[in-house]
């Protein structure tokens, strides 16, 4: 999947995971579960917490071999990749605290890391894909998200979804566009499909109900117009 060219100073993920809990949920749980669930290939997520920007990568796949030379090799739909993992990384295996030495080939794993530092978080399962803790999904796709790019497997293995998410406050509503001011100061204009599914405060709505000042998360697949819009009228 393609990536946006974004240059951001990052910190270790363990530092961000120590941030206070984020209660707000711009996306419904079902959407979060789909985007970060078993069909996830890779996600790049930009989060801004207390003015500090973080650039996270989340990878899912099957473990090819045991932890070696400070790395895990993950087999994904597009082929194997290696991820640097800190020797003291927090590991959950089948939902219980474990260690990197307990991980075995063919286990399904999810690894959270940033662009430069070794991963500090590993989730593994001997059978089905591991479920990410709610605190992690809230951090990544919660109110402090700036934008994200998420590759999700589709029915056609050669054409995975490349979902682009933008989260910000509406600065302007056009005929079929939304101009958003994002947390890092970026202003972006999103094309919205005339058949987009719009939710306002968790209820079905229409595009014409959107107003300047509302907080919005939009989702579009590749170059297509956004077909999912989730808005809240609160500050």
C-alpha positions as CSV (number, residue, x, y, z in Angstrom):
1,X,0.0,0.0,0.0
2,X,1.1,3.6,-0.6
3,X,2.1,5.9,2.2
4,X,1.8,9.6,2.6
5,X,5.0,11.4,2.9
6,X,4.9,12.6,6.5
7,X,7.9,13.6,8.6
8,X,7.2,13.6,12.3
9,X,9.4,13.5,15.4
10,X,8.4,10.3,17.2
11,X,8.7,8.9,20.7
12,X,8.7,5.3,21.9
13,X,5.2,3.8,21.9
14,X,5.5,2.9,25.5
15,X,5.6,6.6,26.3
16,X,2.3,7.2,24.5
17,X,0.6,4.2,26.0
18,X,1.3,5.8,29.3
19,X,-0.8,8.8,28.4
20,X,-4.1,9.3,30.3
21,X,-7.0,7.3,29.0
22,X,-8.9,8.8,26.1
23,X,-12.7,8.4,26.6
24,X,-13.9,9.9,23.3
25,X,-14.4,7.5,20.4
26,X,-14.7,9.3,17.0
27,X,-15.4,5.9,15.4
28,X,-17.9,3.2,16.4
29,X,-16.4,0.1,17.9
30,X,-17.5,-2.0,14.9
31,X,-15.5,0.2,12.6
32,X,-12.4,0.2,14.9
33,X,-12.6,-3.6,15.1
34,X,-12.8,-3.9,11.3
35,X,-9.9,-1.5,10.6
36,X,-7.5,-2.9,13.3
37,X,-8.8,-6.5,13.4
38,X,-7.8,-9.8,11.8
39,X,-7.9,-8.4,8.2
40,X,-5.4,-5.6,9.0
41,X,-2.2,-5.8,6.9
42,X,-0.4,-2.7,8.1
43,X,-1.4,0.6,9.6
44,X,0.4,3.9,9.9
45,X,-1.2,6.1,12.5
46,X,-0.3,9.7,13.5
47,X,-1.3,10.6,17.0
48,X,-0.8,13.9,18.8
49,X,-1.0,13.8,22.6
50,X,-0.3,16.9,24.7
51,X,1.3,18.6,21.7
52,X,3.7,15.7,21.0
53,X,3.3,13.8,17.7
54,X,3.8,10.1,17.4
55,X,4.1,8.1,14.2
56,X,3.0,4.5,14.9
57,X,3.1,1.4,12.7
58,X,0.9,-1.6,13.5
59,X,1.6,-4.9,11.7
60,X,-0.3,-8.1,11.8
61,X,0.6,-11.5,10.4
62,X,1.9,-14.9,11.2
63,X,5.3,-15.4,12.9
64,X,7.8,-16.9,10.6
65,X,10.5,-17.7,13.2
66,X,11.3,-17.2,16.8
67,X,12.7,-13.9,18.2
68,X,16.2,-13.6,16.8
69,X,18.8,-10.8,16.7
70,X,16.3,-8.4,18.2
71,X,13.8,-9.0,15.5
72,X,10.5,-10.7,14.7
73,X,9.8,-11.8,11.1
74,X,6.1,-11.6,10.2
75,X,4.6,-13.2,7.2
76,X,2.0,-10.9,5.6
77,X,-0.2,-11.0,2.5
78,X,2.5,-9.2,0.6
79,X,5.4,-11.3,2.0
80,X,7.6,-11.4,5.1
81,X,8.8,-8.3,6.9
82,X,11.2,-7.9,9.9
83,X,10.3,-5.7,12.8
84,X,12.8,-4.6,15.5
85,X,11.5,-5.5,18.9
86,X,13.0,-4.4,22.3
87,X,14.2,-7.3,24.4
88,X,12.0,-6.0,27.3
89,X,8.9,-5.6,25.1
90,X,5.6,-6.2,26.8
91,X,4.2,-9.5,25.4
92,X,0.6,-10.8,25.7
93,X,0.2,-14.4,24.5
94,X,-3.4,-15.7,24.4
95,X,-4.3,-12.7,26.5
96,X,-1.8,-13.4,29.3
97,X,1.5,-11.8,30.1
98,X,4.4,-13.7,28.5
99,X,7.8,-13.2,27.0
100,X,9.4,-13.0,23.5
101,X,11.1,-16.4,24.2
102,X,7.6,-18.0,24.4
103,X,6.7,-17.0,20.8
104,X,6.8,-19.7,18.2
105,X,6.7,-19.9,14.4
106,X,3.2,-19.8,12.9
107,X,1.6,-18.0,15.9
108,X,-0.5,-15.0,14.8
109,X,0.9,-11.7,16.1
110,X,0.4,-8.0,16.1
111,X,3.3,-5.6,16.7
112,X,3.1,-1.9,17.5
113,X,6.2,0.2,16.8
114,X,7.2,3.6,15.6
115,X,9.2,4.6,12.6
116,X,12.6,4.3,14.3
117,X,12.5,2.7,17.7
118,X,12.1,-1.0,18.5
119,X,8.6,-2.3,19.2
120,X,7.5,-2.2,22.9
121,X,4.2,-4.0,22.5
122,X,3.5,-7.5,21.0
123,X,0.3,-9.4,21.1
124,X,0.3,-13.1,20.1
125,X,-2.1,-16.0,19.8
126,X,-1.5,-19.6,19.1
127,X,-4.8,-19.9,17.2
128,X,-6.9,-16.9,16.1
129,X,-5.7,-13.4,15.5
130,X,-5.0,-11.6,18.8
131,X,-7.4,-8.9,19.9
132,X,-5.9,-5.5,20.7
133,X,-6.7,-4.0,24.1
134,X,-9.3,-1.3,24.1
135,X,-6.8,1.2,25.5
136,X,-4.6,0.7,22.4
137,X,-7.4,1.0,19.9
138,X,-8.6,4.1,21.7
139,X,-5.1,5.6,21.6
140,X,-4.7,4.9,17.9
141,X,-8.1,5.7,16.5
142,X,-9.4,7.9,19.3
143,X,-9.7,11.7,19.7
144,X,-5.9,12.2,19.6
145,X,-5.6,10.7,16.1
146,X,-4.5,13.1,13.4
147,X,-4.6,10.9,10.4
148,X,-4.0,7.3,9.4
149,X,-3.5,5.0,6.5
150,X,-4.7,1.4,7.0
151,X,-4.2,-1.5,4.7
152,X,-7.0,-4.1,5.1
153,X,-7.3,-7.4,3.2
154,X,-10.1,-7.6,0.7
155,X,-11.8,-10.5,-1.2
156,X,-9.2,-10.0,-3.9
157,X,-5.8,-10.7,-2.4
158,X,-4.1,-8.7,-5.2
159,X,-6.1,-5.5,-4.3
160,X,-6.2,-4.8,-0.6
161,X,-8.1,-1.8,0.7
162,X,-6.0,1.3,1.4
163,X,-8.1,3.3,3.8
164,X,-7.1,6.9,4.5
165,X,-8.5,8.5,7.7
166,X,-8.6,12.2,8.5
167,X,-9.7,13.6,11.9
168,X,-10.3,17.2,12.6
169,X,-12.6,20.1,13.0
170,X,-14.7,21.3,10.1
171,X,-13.6,24.7,8.8
172,X,-15.8,24.7,5.8
173,X,-18.6,22.7,4.2
174,X,-18.6,22.7,0.4
175,X,-21.1,21.2,-2.1
176,X,-19.4,17.8,-1.8
177,X,-16.3,18.6,0.3
178,X,-15.3,19.0,3.9
179,X,-12.3,21.2,4.8
180,X,-10.8,20.0,8.1
181,X,-8.3,21.6,10.5
182,X,-6.3,18.7,12.0
183,X,-4.6,18.6,15.4
184,X,-1.2,19.2,13.9
185,X,-2.3,22.4,12.1
186,X,-2.7,20.7,8.7
187,X,-5.7,21.9,6.7
188,X,-7.1,19.3,4.3
189,X,-10.0,19.2,1.9
190,X,-11.8,15.9,1.6
191,X,-14.0,14.9,-1.3
192,X,-17.2,13.2,0.0
193,X,-19.2,10.8,-2.1
194,X,-22.9,11.7,-2.6
195,X,-23.8,8.3,-1.3
196,X,-21.5,8.6,1.8
197,X,-22.7,7.0,5.0
198,X,-22.9,9.9,7.5
199,X,-23.2,9.5,11.3
200,X,-23.8,12.5,13.6
201,X,-23.5,11.9,17.3
202,X,-23.8,8.2,16.7
203,X,-27.0,8.5,14.7
204,X,-27.7,8.3,10.9
205,X,-27.5,11.7,9.3
206,X,-27.0,13.4,6.0
207,X,-24.2,15.5,4.5
208,X,-26.3,18.7,4.7
209,X,-26.5,18.3,8.5
210,X,-22.8,18.8,8.9
211,X,-21.7,22.2,10.2
212,X,-18.6,24.3,10.7
213,X,-17.0,23.6,14.1
214,X,-18.1,19.9,14.3
215,X,-15.4,17.3,14.8
216,X,-15.3,14.8,12.0
217,X,-13.5,11.6,11.0
218,X,-13.6,10.7,7.3
219,X,-12.6,7.4,5.6
220,X,-11.9,6.9,2.0
221,X,-10.3,4.0,0.1
222,X,-7.4,5.0,-2.0
223,X,-8.2,7.8,-4.5
224,X,-12.0,7.4,-4.0
225,X,-14.1,10.0,-2.4
226,X,-14.9,9.5,1.3
227,X,-17.8,7.1,1.8
228,X,-17.8,7.1,5.6
229,X,-18.2,10.3,7.7
230,X,-18.5,10.2,11.5
231,X,-19.2,13.6,13.2
232,X,-19.9,14.9,16.6
233,X,-21.4,18.3,17.4
234,X,-19.7,18.6,20.8
235,X,-16.4,20.4,21.4
